[in-house]
Amino acid sequence: IPLEGEINFVEFVEQRLLGKDGKDVIGVFWQGPHGPEGTSARPLITDLDSIEFPDYTGIDIDAYQKFKTMTGLRAKGKSTSLFTTRGCYFRCTYCHDHFGKSVRKRSLDNVFAEMEFLMENHGVTEFQIIDDIFNADRKRSIAFFEEVSRRGWDLAFAFPNGLRGDLITEEFVAAAKQAGTYHWALAIESASPRIQKLVQKHNKLDRLSRAIDLSDQYRIFTSTFVMLGFPTETRDEMQLTLDYLAASKAHIALMFHVQPFEGTPIREQVKELTNGKMAQGLGFSNVPSKDEWFTEIAPQEIRSIIQDNYWKFHFDPDRLHRMIDLTQDTHTKPALAEFLHFCLSESQFTLKTLPIEESRPVLADLLRHEGPVPYADWQPPFFPEKHF
């Protein structure tokens, strides 16, 4: 059952309970003797308010609090995820089409009703909003924040799936901060104008840079996404992205090797560039196999570039101080310590060997932090003496 399953899954289960095979339900597919078979695709649900709220009676929300969230760090409060829209109207060639290429919106009344239910019945104090593009409708998104503030709800908000950075204005940032937003992700992907056009991202990079500056100014912890290894991308174009990132006020940089997933336009482009030579098992990993070489730089070297820039970005002294300062009102120090310990390990350094000497004592103090921990069963990582 691909894509949205709220209707066809229920119909399929009803058919099975009646002893039928369910193969006449629209939007159901199966593996036949000669490959995939199925009925026609079911149209996307236009009225999202018609979908009932999830049944949480069998879900232990407390059990999920011991894990890191989609942000890569632990939440500030008792958190759960929330969709307020489905779909995205941009046509980025590397992205999925699960929810369609238009934005369908729940009414804000419907969203607030679900939030209120979760707050009153499950003690939720933080919502991780995972819309593909929450700020597609700027007026609606600002109205959301303003209504949360008007109701006096003491909540925290994170947007780990990403906002469209070049649509962000100071009015949006101010309203978000007032409502309790403390973390969001902004997708840069590439700072090369040619690559932006090639993959149809069409980021206005000057506006995106302004949005990152505003986020830092308003003390919103900002993660960025970049990708290296787009088809035909050159070494100089990759360096443009890394320079743009290093010059930004962003706090976290998640760097990925491009993955041409099946069903995306970029996959077809890569097939042409490699004369159809694509590994059958190509999937979600940091580095494709050596046979998938469709840039100026081999994939193994791209991985090395990512690893090298990972520590240069996160352990830059100014950036490190700004992240620690933000723990006063965003992520806790233990949560930041855990994330930066991961960064240190990813870079294959210890505190002794970290090349930026100025950052060593600052990082050592953070990693030894013994302050309040929001999860009773989590302790800051143990660091043997070799780290110090």
C-alpha positions as CSV (number, residue, x, y, z in Angstrom):
1,I,0.0,0.0,0.0
2,P,2.1,2.9,-1.2
3,L,1.7,6.6,-0.4
4,E,-1.3,7.6,1.7
5,G,-2.9,4.5,3.3
6,E,-5.6,5.9,5.6
7,I,-8.4,4.8,3.3
8,N,-7.1,1.8,1.3
9,F,-5.4,0.1,4.3
10,V,-8.7,0.1,6.2
11,E,-10.6,-1.2,3.2
12,F,-8.0,-3.9,2.6
13,V,-8.2,-5.1,6.3
14,E,-12.0,-5.1,6.0
15,Q,-11.8,-7.3,2.9
16,R,-9.3,-9.7,4.6
17,L,-11.6,-10.0,7.7
18,L,-14.4,-11.1,5.3
19,G,-12.1,-13.8,3.9
20,K,-11.4,-12.0,0.6
21,D,-7.9,-11.4,-0.8
22,G,-8.4,-7.6,-1.0
23,K,-7.1,-7.4,-4.5
24,D,-10.0,-5.3,-5.7
25,V,-9.2,-2.5,-3.3
26,I,-8.0,0.7,-5.2
27,G,-4.4,1.5,-4.2
28,V,-3.2,-2.0,-3.3
29,F,-0.2,-3.7,-4.9
30,W,1.5,-7.0,-4.5
31,Q,4.3,-9.1,-6.0
32,G,3.0,-11.4,-8.7
33,P,4.7,-14.3,-10.4
34,H,6.2,-12.0,-13.1
35,G,6.7,-8.8,-11.0
36,P,4.7,-6.2,-9.3
37,E,0.9,-6.2,-9.8
38,G,-1.9,-4.1,-8.4
39,T,-5.0,-2.0,-8.9
40,S,-4.9,1.6,-10.0
41,A,-3.3,4.3,-7.7
42,R,-5.7,5.9,-5.3
43,P,-6.1,9.7,-5.6
44,L,-4.5,11.7,-2.8
45,I,-6.8,12.8,0.0
46,T,-7.9,16.4,-0.6
47,D,-9.7,17.0,2.7
48,L,-7.0,16.3,5.4
49,D,-9.5,17.3,8.1
50,S,-11.5,14.2,7.3
51,I,-8.8,11.9,8.5
52,E,-9.3,10.9,12.1
53,F,-6.6,11.6,14.7
54,P,-4.2,8.7,15.3
55,D,-5.3,6.3,18.0
56,Y,-2.7,6.6,20.8
57,T,-4.1,4.1,23.2
58,G,-1.5,1.5,22.2
59,I,1.4,3.9,21.9
60,D,3.6,4.6,24.9
61,I,4.8,8.1,24.1
62,D,7.0,8.1,27.3
63,A,9.0,5.2,25.8
64,Y,10.1,7.3,22.9
65,Q,11.5,10.1,25.0
66,K,14.8,8.2,25.6
67,F,15.7,8.5,21.9
68,K,17.1,11.3,19.9
69,T,14.6,13.0,17.6
70,M,14.8,13.8,13.9
71,T,16.8,16.9,14.8
72,G,19.8,14.6,15.7
73,L,19.5,15.8,19.3
74,R,17.3,15.0,22.2
75,A,14.1,17.1,22.6
76,K,13.6,19.8,25.1
77,G,10.3,18.5,26.5
78,K,8.0,15.5,26.1
79,S,7.7,15.4,22.3
80,T,5.9,13.8,19.5
81,S,5.7,14.5,15.7
82,L,2.9,16.3,13.9
83,F,1.9,16.9,10.3
84,T,0.0,20.1,9.5
85,T,0.3,19.8,5.7
86,R,1.2,17.2,3.1
87,G,3.1,17.7,-0.1
88,C,5.4,20.3,-1.6
89,Y,5.1,22.3,-4.8
90,F,8.8,22.5,-5.6
91,R,10.2,20.1,-8.1
92,C,13.7,19.2,-6.7
93,T,14.9,16.3,-8.9
94,Y,16.4,14.3,-6.0
95,C,13.2,14.4,-3.8
96,H,10.3,12.0,-3.3
97,D,6.8,12.4,-4.6
98,H,5.0,10.6,-1.8
99,F,2.5,13.3,-1.0
100,G,2.3,14.9,-4.4
101,K,3.6,18.2,-5.9
102,S,1.1,20.5,-4.3
103,V,0.6,21.5,-0.7
104,R,-2.6,20.2,1.0
105,K,-3.3,21.9,4.3
106,R,-5.2,20.9,7.4
107,S,-7.3,23.7,8.9
108,L,-5.5,25.3,11.9
109,D,-8.6,24.5,14.0
110,N,-8.0,20.8,13.2
111,V,-4.3,21.0,14.0
112,F,-4.9,22.8,17.3
113,A,-7.5,20.2,18.3
114,E,-5.0,17.4,17.9
115,M,-2.4,19.3,19.7
116,E,-4.7,20.0,22.6
117,F,-5.7,16.4,22.8
118,L,-2.0,15.3,23.0
119,M,-1.2,18.0,25.6
120,E,-4.2,17.2,27.9
121,N,-4.2,13.4,27.5
122,H,-0.5,12.6,27.1
123,G,1.4,15.5,28.6
124,V,3.1,16.5,25.4
125,T,5.0,19.8,25.7
126,E,6.9,19.8,22.4
127,F,5.9,19.2,18.8
128,Q,8.3,18.2,16.1
129,I,6.5,19.5,13.0
130,I,7.6,17.3,10.0
131,D,5.8,18.9,7.1
132,D,7.7,18.9,3.8
133,I,7.3,22.7,3.6
134,F,5.5,24.1,6.6
135,N,6.1,27.7,5.5
136,A,4.8,27.3,1.9
137,D,1.9,29.5,3.0
138,R,3.6,32.3,5.0
139,K,0.4,33.9,6.2
140,R,-0.9,30.5,7.5
141,S,2.3,29.6,9.2
142,I,2.5,33.0,11.0
143,A,-1.1,32.7,12.0
144,F,-0.3,29.3,13.5
145,F,2.5,30.8,15.7
146,E,0.3,33.8,16.7
147,E,-2.5,31.6,17.8
148,V,-0.2,29.4,19.9
149,S,1.0,32.6,21.6
150,R,-2.5,34.0,22.0
151,R,-3.6,30.8,23.8
152,G,-0.7,31.1,26.2
153,W,0.5,27.6,25.5
154,D,3.9,26.9,27.0
155,L,5.3,24.7,24.2
156,A,8.5,24.0,22.3
157,F,8.6,23.6,18.5
158,A,11.2,22.1,16.2
159,F,11.1,21.7,12.4
160,P,13.6,19.0,11.7
161,N,12.3,18.1,8.2
162,G,13.3,21.6,7.0
163,L,11.7,24.9,6.1
164,R,12.1,26.7,2.8
165,G,14.9,29.0,3.8
166,D,14.5,31.7,1.1
167,L,10.8,32.2,2.0
168,I,11.7,33.1,5.6
169,T,11.2,36.7,6.7
170,E,11.9,38.4,10.0
171,E,8.2,38.6,10.8
172,F,8.1,34.8,10.5
173,V,11.2,34.3,12.7
174,A,9.9,36.6,15.4
175,A,6.5,34.9,15.5
176,A,8.0,31.5,15.6
177,K,10.4,32.4,18.4
178,Q,7.5,34.0,20.4
179,A,5.5,30.7,20.1
180,G,8.4,28.6,21.4
181,T,10.3,27.5,18.3
182,Y,13.9,26.6,19.3
183,H,15.2,24.5,16.4
184,W,14.7,24.2,12.6
185,A,16.5,22.9,9.6
186,L,17.1,24.9,6.4
187,A,18.2,23.1,3.2
188,I,21.0,24.7,1.2
189,E,21.9,21.6,-0.8
190,S,24.3,23.5,-3.1
191,A,25.8,27.0,-3.4
192,S,26.5,26.6,-7.1
193,P,23.9,28.5,-9.2
194,R,24.4,25.9,-12.0
195,I,23.6,23.0,-9.7
196,Q,20.7,24.9,-8.1
197,K,19.2,25.1,-11.6
198,L,20.2,21.6,-12.6
199,V,18.3,20.0,-9.7
200,Q,15.5,22.5,-9.8
201,K,16.0,23.6,-6.2
202,H,16.2,27.3,-7.3
203,N,17.2,28.5,-3.8
204,K,17.8,32.3,-3.7
205,L,21.0,32.0,-1.8
206,D,21.2,35.6,-0.6
207,R,17.8,35.3,1.0
208,L,18.7,32.0,2.5
209,S,21.9,33.5,4.0
210,R,19.7,36.2,5.5
211,A,17.3,33.6,7.0
212,I,20.3,31.8,8.7
213,D,21.5,35.2,10.1
214,L,18.0,36.0,11.4
215,S,17.7,32.5,13.0
216,D,21.0,33.1,14.9
217,Q,20.0,36.6,15.8
218,Y,16.7,35.3,17.3
219,R,18.5,32.4,19.0
220,I,16.9,29.6,17.1
221,F,19.2,26.6,16.8
222,T,19.7,26.1,13.1
223,S,20.6,23.0,11.2
224,T,21.5,23.0,7.5
225,F,21.4,20.3,4.9
226,V,24.0,20.2,2.0
227,M,24.7,17.5,-0.5
228,L,27.8,16.8,-2.5
229,G,28.1,14.7,-5.6
230,F,25.3,15.9,-7.9
231,P,25.5,14.7,-11.5
232,T,28.3,16.5,-13.4
233,E,29.2,18.5,-10.2
234,T,32.8,19.8,-10.3
235,R,35.3,20.1,-7.5
236,D,35.0,23.9,-7.6
237,E,31.2,23.7,-7.3
238,M,31.5,21.5,-4.2
239,Q,33.9,24.0,-2.7
240,L,31.4,26.8,-3.4
241,T,28.9,24.9,-1.1
242,L,31.5,24.3,1.6
243,D,32.6,27.9,1.6
244,Y,29.0,29.2,1.8
245,L,28.4,26.8,4.7
246,A,31.5,27.8,6.6
247,A,30.7,31.5,6.2
248,S,27.2,31.1,7.5
249,K,25.9,31.5,11.1
250,A,24.3,28.0,11.0
251,H,25.0,25.9,14.1
252,I,24.8,22.3,12.6
253,A,25.7,21.1,9.1
254,L,24.4,17.8,8.0
255,M,26.5,16.9,4.9
256,F,25.3,14.1,2.6
257,H,26.5,12.3,-0.5
258,V,23.9,12.6,-3.2
259,Q,21.7,9.4,-3.4
260,P,19.8,9.0,-6.8
261,F,16.8,7.1,-5.4
262,E,14.7,5.0,-7.8
263,G,11.6,7.0,-8.9
264,T,13.3,10.4,-8.9
265,P,14.3,12.4,-11.9
266,I,17.9,12.5,-10.8
267,R,18.0,8.7,-10.9
268,E,17.2,8.8,-14.6
269,Q,19.8,11.4,-15.2
270,V,22.5,9.3,-13.5
271,K,21.5,6.3,-15.5
272,E,22.2,8.3,-18.7
273,L,25.6,9.5,-17.4
274,T,26.6,6.0,-16.4
275,N,25.2,4.3,-19.5
276,G,22.7,2.5,-17.4
277,K,25.3,1.0,-15.0
278,M,23.6,1.4,-11.6
279,A,23.9,-1.0,-8.7
280,Q,20.7,-2.9,-7.9
281,G,21.2,-2.4,-4.2
282,L,21.7,1.3,-4.3
283,G,20.0,2.7,-1.2
284,F,20.2,5.0,1.7
285,S,23.9,5.1,2.6
286,N,26.5,7.9,2.7
287,V,28.5,6.7,-0.2
288,P,27.4,4.9,-3.4
289,S,29.5,2.0,-4.6
290,K,32.6,2.8,-6.7
291,D,30.7,2.0,-9.9
292,E,28.4,5.0,-9.4
293,W,30.8,7.7,-10.4
294,F,29.0,10.5,-12.1
295,T,30.9,13.6,-10.8
296,E,34.4,15.0,-11.3
297,I,35.4,13.5,-7.9
298,A,35.2,9.8,-7.1
299,P,32.7,8.9,-4.3
300,Q,35.5,7.8,-1.9
301,E,37.1,11.2,-2.1
302,I,33.7,12.9,-1.6
303,R,33.3,11.0,1.6
304,S,36.7,12.2,2.7
305,I,35.8,15.8,1.9
306,I,32.6,15.5,4.0
307,Q,34.5,14.0,6.9
308,D,37.2,16.7,6.7
309,N,34.7,19.6,6.6
310,Y,32.5,18.0,9.3
311,W,35.0,18.8,12.1
312,K,36.1,22.1,10.6
313,F,32.6,23.3,10.7
314,H,31.4,22.1,14.1
315,F,34.5,22.7,16.0
316,D,35.2,26.2,14.7
317,P,35.8,28.2,17.9
318,D,33.2,30.9,17.2
319,R,30.5,28.4,16.2
320,L,31.2,26.2,19.2
321,H,30.9,29.1,21.6
322,R,27.6,30.2,19.9
323,M,26.2,26.6,20.2
324,I,27.1,26.4,23.9
325,D,25.6,29.9,24.5
326,L,22.3,28.7,22.9
327,T,22.0,25.9,25.5
328,Q,20.5,28.6,27.8
329,D,17.2,28.5,25.9
330,T,17.4,25.7,23.2
331,H,19.0,22.3,23.5
332,T,20.4,21.3,26.9
333,K,24.2,21.0,27.4
334,P,24.0,17.2,27.8
335,A,22.1,17.0,24.5
336,L,24.7,19.2,22.7
337,A,27.5,17.2,24.3
338,E,26.1,14.0,23.0
339,F,25.8,15.4,19.5
340,L,29.3,16.9,19.4
341,H,30.7,13.6,20.8
342,F,29.1,12.0,17.7
343,C,30.7,14.7,15.5
344,L,34.1,14.0,17.1
345,S,33.7,10.3,16.5
346,E,32.6,10.8,12.9
347,S,35.7,12.9,12.3
348,Q,37.8,10.1,13.8
349,F,39.5,12.5,16.3
350,T,39.9,12.5,20.1
351,L,40.2,15.7,22.0
352,K,43.9,15.2,22.1
353,T,44.1,14.9,18.3
354,L,41.5,17.5,17.3
355,P,43.5,19.9,15.1
356,I,41.8,23.1,16.4
357,E,43.6,23.5,19.7
358,E,41.6,26.5,20.8
359,S,38.4,24.4,20.8
360,R,39.9,21.5,22.8
361,P,39.4,22.9,26.4
362,V,35.9,24.3,25.5
363,L,34.8,21.0,24.1
364,A,36.4,19.1,27.0
365,D,34.4,21.2,29.5
366,L,31.2,20.5,27.6
367,L,31.7,16.8,27.4
368,R,32.3,16.6,31.1
369,H,29.1,18.5,31.8
370,E,27.1,17.0,34.7
371,G,24.1,19.3,34.6
372,P,20.4,18.4,34.7
373,V,19.6,15.6,32.3
374,P,16.0,15.4,31.0
375,Y,16.0,11.6,30.7
376,A,16.7,9.7,33.9
377,D,18.1,6.7,32.1
378,W,20.6,8.7,29.9
379,Q,24.0,9.7,31.1
380,P,26.6,11.9,29.3
381,P,29.0,9.7,27.3
382,F,32.0,8.2,29.2
383,F,35.3,9.7,28.0
384,P,38.4,7.8,28.8
385,E,41.6,9.8,29.6
386,K,42.8,9.3,26.0
387,H,40.3,12.0,25.0
388,F,41.8,14.7,27.3
